Amino acid sequence: MGATKEMKVAITGMTCAACANRIEKGLRKLDGVENANVNLALETSSIEYDPEAIDIDAIQQKIIDLGYGVVTEKEEFHITGMTCAACSARVEKGLNKLDGVMKANVNLALETATVEFNPAQIERSDIIRKVQDLGYGAVLKEDEKEGEDPRQKAIEVQKRKFIWAAVLSFPLLWTMVSHFSFTSFLYVPEIFMNPWVQLAFATPVQFVIGRQFFTGAYKALKNGSANMDVLVALGTSAAYFYSLYLSIKSIGQPHHPDLYFETSAVLITLILLGKLFEAKAKGHSSEAIKKLMGLRAKTAIVERDGAEIEIPMEEVGIGDIVHVKPGEKIPVDGVVLEGISAVDESMLTGESVPVDKKPGDGVIGATINKNGFLKIEATKVGKDTALAQIIKVVEEAQGSKAPIQRLADKISGIFVPIVVSIAVITFLIWYFAIDPGEFARALESAIAVLVIACPCALGLATPTSIMAGSGRAAEYGILFKGGEHLETTHKIDTVVLDKTGTVTNGTPVLTDVISC
């Protein structure tokens, strides 16, 4: 027997004391449930159970099987500070361990966490606090400021860091290139060869511009794991501090020693360039969502107290009477009460010919009223409209994990310790076997292993490809409900459309000209 835990579950559908008693008896019969108390007035149940003998899903399923409902909520959070697959895996693992969290899915490419939780046991603030304790930032998607684009902000931050790092690293790169035999003709100012000048260029790159790697490494190690930042911090610090040691040792000597300040500075600069490309790739991959959102109307004209007023879309409610003039977008899903017109529904159906609408016909939000006045009763608004559901499907598909990605996440979780071990072995082999006694050569080889073999590509390639694939497909009207479906499309050899299937460009095209 393991340690007993207590959970609270909000239950719907209870009408009397007999319902509460039925649930109590049903739960107590489950293996692993020590005790269950149901409060009819509060519509909650307090359950003591052994997590080693039974899981939360089984308890909830029992309540559902008894004919009642379990209240769960699903929220999406924007996560900041993740740098590699190990980070996303750590956040996901930490959230899934929280009491009250049913399922947490963290997507590195989208920088989001989708969390399904029990509101009777845990609050949104607890989830945010857990992410912060792990060393990252979290904010509810719906709480993000209107017009604020975190991706664009990330791109600007990475661009500034890269530019400053490139400016400071260039003199160091210049001195490094001049050491090659085929570039010996290059002129290098003597001041650039001075160890203390090189130190002055390298230090800001290492500890100011590159501070994010040390911060990330500290947070990862503090939480008992390792990520890409650990590799970068180890590799660049080894080169920097070894060069600093040689610089101090060379004081008073006539010749400058071979230093490796350029190794640490240039590596950080190149990694920042990679992060800039990464941030831009994430932004491009989410363009499909932005385009779909751009189809929505911003305002609507509704009847209120006998007058026509224009209000923001967010204020339109079910049952409101909406007026749509010719040429305007229909703001909500609804039913035509008055008026006859033709509506362009190509954004949804692909059909290029407008569809005639009369009283009693249904209309879809974001379609265009072509030539007549329509008075519409709103039946679906906000997140319930057809377009909002399409956007939700695309977002969930981009955020879902394909089977191959789950495998990549497992590998990346143990990748960093393995890489560090290989780097140590590489150093020892070079120092004792390949080039005995040459500490600098051995150190160079170890640094190469640490920095080049990072799990970033492993953890980022799959989610980014899912984002790009599902987003591009959405632009062409093809919706994938999950990453696993996108992964299996390579097995398709036949596509079958029924007789009502419409495969068009959505706009009429002139095909023939007949002159008299």
N, C-alpha and C positions, 0 to 999 in steps of 0.2 A: 504493500500500500504506500502511495506517495503522499505528499502533503496535501491536505484538503484546501481547496480554493472556493471562494464565494463569488457568485455573479448575479447581477440583476437583469431581468428581461422584462421589457414593456410588452404587454400582451393585448391584442385586440379581439373583439368578438364575444367577450364574456357578458352574459346578461343577468346571471343570478348566482347565488352561493353554490348551487349545484355545479355550475361551470368551473368555479374555482376549485371545488373539491375534486372534480374529475381530473383537472390538470395536475393537482398535487399528487393524487394516487398514481397517475400515469408516469410522472417524472420519478417518483420514488421507486417504481418498479425497474427503472433502468439500472443496469450494472454500472457502478461507479458514482451514482448519485447518492449522497449520504442523507440529504434532507432537502425538502422543497416546501416553501410557504408562499401561498398566492394571496395577494391583497386585492380583493374585488374593487374596493373604492378607488385605490390608486392605479388599478389595472397593471400591476407589476408582480413579478415573482422573484423571490430570493432563493437561490439554489446553491447548496453546498455540494461540491463534486470533487472527484479525484482526477486531475488532468491526465494521469498516466493510464487511467482505465477508460475514460470517455472524453470526447472532445466537444467543443461548444456547438459545432454543426449538428452533431447527433442529438443534443438536447433541444436545439431549436427545431429540428426536423420532427421530433416527438410531439412538440406542441402543435406544429402544423398538422401532423397526422391525426391529432385529437380533434381537429376541426377549428382551430383558432389561428390567429395571426401573430407574427413576431415583428415588432417595430425595429427596423434597421434604417440607417441613413447612409448615404453615399456622398462623399465630398471630394473635390479635387483641389489639391494644394500646389502652389508654385514653389519649388524647392531651389534654393540658391546655394552655391558653394561646392556643388559636386564637380569633380574633375575627371573621374574615370569610372569604369564599371564597378570597381571595388567600392567606391563611394555609394553608388546607387544600391548595390547589394547590401551594404551596411545599414543604410536608411530603411530599406525594405525589411530586413531581418529585425531591426529594432522596433519598427512599427508593428510587425506581426506578433511580437512578444507581448505587446501591451494588452492588459486585461480589457476586454470589451471590443477589441478590434477583430472583426471576422476575417477580413482579407485586405492586404495592402499590396499595391502594385506600383513600383517606382520606375519611371522611364527616364533614362539618362538623356536621350536625345531631345525629348520634349521638356525636360526639367520639371516633371510633374509627379505627384503621388496621388493615386486614386485610392481612397480608403473607405471601406465599408465597415461600419461600426455600430455598436449598440448604444444609443443615446442615453439609456437608463444607467449605463455603467461608466461611460467615458464621454468627455466633452471635446469639442474641437480644440479648445485651448490646451487640453492635455496632449493632444496629438502634436500641436505646434511646439509645445514645450519639450516633448521627447525628441523631435527633430533638432531643436536648438541644443539640447543636451548632447546630442551626437556630433555637434560641431557645425551644423548647417543652419540655413535660414528657411522659414516656411511662412507662407501667407495664403489665406483662402483665395481661390481664383476670383470669386465674386467680390472680394474686398479690394482687388487691385484698382488703382485709380483709373478713371476713364481716360482713354487716350494714351496711357502709359504703356510703352512697349518694352518689357524687360529684355527681350532679345536684342533690340536696337541699342539699348543702353549697354548691354554686355559687349556688343560689337565695338562701340565707341571706347569703352574702357580698355579692351584688348588692343585696339588700334593705337591708343596713346602710349600704352606700356611698350608695345613693340617698337614704335618710332623712337622713344627715348633709349630703349635698350640697343637698338641698331646704331644710333648716333654714338653712344659710348663704347660699343663693341667694335666699331669700324677701325679705330687706330690699332686695337689689339689684333684684329684679323689681318690688318696690313702687315704688322710685324711677323705674324705667323706665316703668311704667304711668302714673305721674302726669304724664309729659311729653305724653301725648296730650290734645288739646283737649277731647274728650268726657269725660275723667276728671280735669280740672283741679280739680274740687271735692274730690278726695281729699286728706286731710291727710298730709303726709310729714314726719316729724321732721327737723329741720335737721341733726342729727348724721349721718343716713343720706346726706345730700348731700355730706358731707365726703370729699374724694378719698382721704384716708388711712384712713378708716373703711371705705370701699368696698374699698380695697386689702386691708385686714385680713380682710374677708369673702371676697374672691375668691381670695386666695393659697392657703388650704388646699384649696379646691375644685380649683384649677388644678394644684397640684403634689403634694398629698398624696392626696386622693380620686381625682384624675385621673391619678395616677402610672402606672396601667396602660397608658394611651394612649401616654405618652412611652416607657415601657419597650418596648412592642410596636413602636413606630415605630423605635426604635434597633435592635432586633434585626432588623427587616425590612430596614432600610437597610444594616445591617452585612452582611447576606447578599445584597446586591445586588438587592433588590426593594422593593416598596412595598405597603402594605395600607391598610385603613380607618383604622388608628391614625395613619398618616402624615397623612391628611386632617384628622382631628380635632386632632392636635397642631399642625399648621400653622395651621388656622383659629382655634383658641382662643388660641394664642400670639400671633398677629397682633393680635387684639383686646386681649389682656392687656397686651402690651408697648407697644402704641401708647397705651393708657390710662395706663400708668405714665409714659411720656414726657410726656404732657399734664399729668399730676399734678405732675411735677418742674418743668415749664415754668411752671406756674401759681403757684408759691411766691411769696408777696408780693403777688399780685394780689387785688383785692377780690371778684371773682366766680369761682365754681367753673366749670370748663370742662365741656363735654359729654363724658362718659366712656363707655367700652364694657366696663367690668368685668362688667356684668350679661350681656353677650353671651357671654363665655367661660364664666362660671359657670353660666348657665341652659342653654347648649348641652350642657355636660358632664352636668348634671343630667338633661336630657331623654334623652341618649344612654344614661345609666345606667338610666333607666326602661325604655328600649327593650331593653337587655340583660337586665333583670329579666323582662320579658315573654317574651323569647327563651328564657331559662333555664326558665321555667315551661312554655312550649310544648314544649320538648324533653322535659321530665318527663312531661307528659300523653301525648305521642305514644308513649312507651315503656311505657305502662300495660299494653298487651296482653301483652307479654313477662312482666311481673310476674304478671299473672293466670294465665297458662299455667304459670309456675313454681310458683305457689301451689297448683296441682292435685296436685303431687307429694307422696307420703308422706314424712314426715321420718325415721321409723324403721321397722324391720322385725323381726319375731320369727323367728329362724332356729334350726335344730337344730345344735348344736355339742357334740361329745363326749357325745352322748346326752341333752343337756339343752336346754331352750328358753331362749334369751337374746335380749334386745332390744338391737339395735345400730343405729347411725346408717346411713342409706341408703348412704353412701359406702363402708361396709365390707362390703356384700353382694357376693359374688362369683358368677360363673357356676357352676352346679352346686349352689349352696346350696339346702337345703330350707327353704322359707318357710311359716310358719303364718299363715293369715288367718282371723280370727274374723268372725262376722256383723256387718255394719255398718262394717267397716274398709275402708280403701283397699287395693287390691292394690298392693304396693310396686314390683314388677318385672314385666317381660314373662316369661312362663314357660308351663309345661305342668302341668295338674292331675294329681297322683299319686293323691290320695285325696280323697273327699268329693264331695257333690252339692250344688249351690247355683244360685242365679240371680244374674247379675252385671249391674249397671247400666252399660252402655257408652255412654250418651248423650253423654258428654263427647267421644267420638271419632266415633261414628257418627250421633248425632242421634236414634237410635231410642229412643223413650220406654219401650218394654216391655223389662224385663230379659231377658237371654239365659240359658238353662239351660246349666250346665256340669257335665261329668262327667269321670272319669279319662280322660286322653288328649287332652282339649280344650285349646286355647291360651287364655291370658288376657293382658290388656294392663295394664301399670302405670298407676295413677291411676284405674282404674275401681273401682266400689264393689261389694263382696261383700254381697249383700242378706240371705240368710236361712240359710246353712249354713256349716259349717266346711270349709275347703279347705286341703290340703297341696300346695304348688306347688314344682316344681323351676325355679329361675331359669335362663333361657336368654339373656336380654339384660339388662344392668344399665348404670347410669350414662348415658353419652352415646349408647349403642346402643339404648335403649328407644324405643318409638314416640313417646311424648310428647317425649322429648329431641330426636328428629329433627324433630318438628313445630316446636318452639321454634327449632331451628337454621335451618329453612326461613324462618321469620318474621324472624329476626335477619338472615339473609343478604339477604332481600328488602328489609328496611329499610335495610341498608347498601349495597345495590347502586346503581349509577348508571344512571338512565334516559338515553336519548340526548339529551334536552333538557337534562339536567343537565350533561353533558359539554360541550355548547355554552356553557352559562352559565359553566362553569369557565374555558373558553378566553377568553371575553369579560372576565371579572373579572381575569384575569391581566394584561391590558393596560389595565384600566379606570382605575387610580389615576394613572398618568402622564398619561393623556388628561385626566382631571379637573383635575389640577394645571395643565396647559397652558391649559385653558379658563378656569380661575380667573385666571391671569395675563393672558390676553387680555381678560377681563371688566374687570379692574382698569384696564388701559390704555385701553379704550374709554370707561369712565366718566370717568376722569381727564382724558383729552384731548378727548373728543368730547361725551358726554352732559352731563356736569357739570364743565366745565374747571376745574382747580385745586382741586377739592374732594376732598382726600385721604381724608377720613373716609367720604364717600359711596362712593367707589371701593373703599375697603377693606371696607366693609360688604357690598357686592355680591360681592366676591371670596370673603369668608368664607362667604357664603350658598352659593356654588357648591361650595366645599370640603367643607362639613359636610353639606349636604343630599344631594349626589350621591355617596353612598358605596355600595360594591358589596354591602353587607350583605344587603339584600333580594334582590338578584340571586342571590347564592350560597346563601342560606338557604331561600328559598321552596320551591325544588324538592325538596331532601332532606327538609325538614320535611313537605311534602305527601305524599311517599312514605312517610315514617314513619307519619303519621296515617292514610293510606289503607290501607296494608297491615296496620297494627295494628288498625284498626277492622274490617277484613274478617276478621281472625283471630278476633276476638271472636264473629263470626257463623259461624265454621267454614269460611271461604273463605281458602285459602292461595295467595299469589302467590310464585312462585319467584324473581322478580326485578323490579326497577323498570321494565324495558322492557315487561313484560307488563301492569303496572298502567297504564302510559302509553297502551297501545293498547286498553284496555277500552272507550273511547268509540266504537270502531268496531264493537263487538258489537251485532248486531241480533237474534240468536236464541241462546237457551240451551237445550241439549238434554240431558236426563237419561235414563239407561237405566232399565229396569223395576225395577232394584234400588235406584235412587237414593232416598234418604230425605230428604225436605224437611219437617222438623217443628221444633217448639220444643224438643224434647228432654224434655218432661214431659207427662204425660197431662192433658187438660183436659175438664172436665165439659161435655157438649154438650146433653144432654136429660135431663129428669126425668119418669119415667112413674109416676104414682101409681095405686094400686089402689082 
